[in-house]
Amino acid sequence: QKEVEQNSGPLSVPEGAIASLNCTYSDRGSQSFFWYRQYSGKSPELIMFIYSNGDKEDGRFTAQLNKASQYVSLLIRDSQPSDSATYLCAVTGGGNKLTFGTGTQLKVEL
Amino acid sequence: KAGVTQTPRYLIKTRGQQVTLSCSPISGHRSVSWYQQTPGQGLQFLFEYFSETQRNKGNFPGRFSGRQFSNSRSEMNVSTLELGDSALYLCASSFTGTGGSGNTIYFGEGSWLTVV
C-alpha cells in the first residue's frame, strides 16, 4: 500500500465548477498535510496546508482533513483554466520530510 | 521577501562526473530539504538539514550527499553520475525543524539535471 494515494486523473471540470481532489494516507502518525500545485516544467507551489481536523478556507480553496478516516481533500471553487495543473498531496510525520502522492492532473475546460 | 533560490537552474553532465547543486533558503528559515522528481518515481525525499545537521535521510545511495552551512545555505552533491540521475532536484525551505502548526514548506524553482 502506498503511503499517500491520489487518483492520477485527469479530472476534468468545466470552468466555474467546483473541483474536488482527494488524498488518503496510511500513517496515522501524520501531522501536517499539504497541497501543492505544479504546472508542467515548474516546481511545486504551496496552495494550502492543514493540521487540524475540519475545514480550512483560503480564497477559492478549501482543504478538508479527517484524521479518523485518514483522508484529506482540496476543493477549488469557481475553477478557472489557469487552475489546470497537477495537484500534489503531501504529508509529514512531525518533521519536514514530505511524503508525496503521485498527483492528480486537473483540467478545467472552457 | 526572496523565495528559495537554487543554482544552477539547468545543467548537463556526463556519466561518471559529479555535480554540486546549491540552495539558499528563505531568509530566517533554518531547515532545508532536498527532493528528486522524475516522471517514473515522482517526488522523493533525499535528505533534510537543520542547523547544519542532517536530521533525516531518504532511501538513496551514498552517491547522494549534502551539507548545510552556518548561514543555512545548503549544497547537495551527486558523485559518479548515472543516466538515471537525470531529474529535477528541488530544495525546500522551512522555518522550524518540527512539524505542526505554521510550519509551511516552500520549494525553490529546482535544478534540472540531465546526465548524458
Interface residues (C-beta under 8 A of the other chain):
Chain A: Q31 S32 F34 Y36 K42 S43 P44 E45 L46 F49 Y51 S52 L88 A90 T92 G93 G94 G95 N96 K97 L98 T99 F100 G101 T102 G103
Chain B: S31 S33 Y35 G42 L43 Q44 F45 E48 F50 R55 N56 G58 L88 L90 A92 S94 G97 T98 G99 G100 S101 N103 T104 I105 Y106 F107 G108 E109 G110
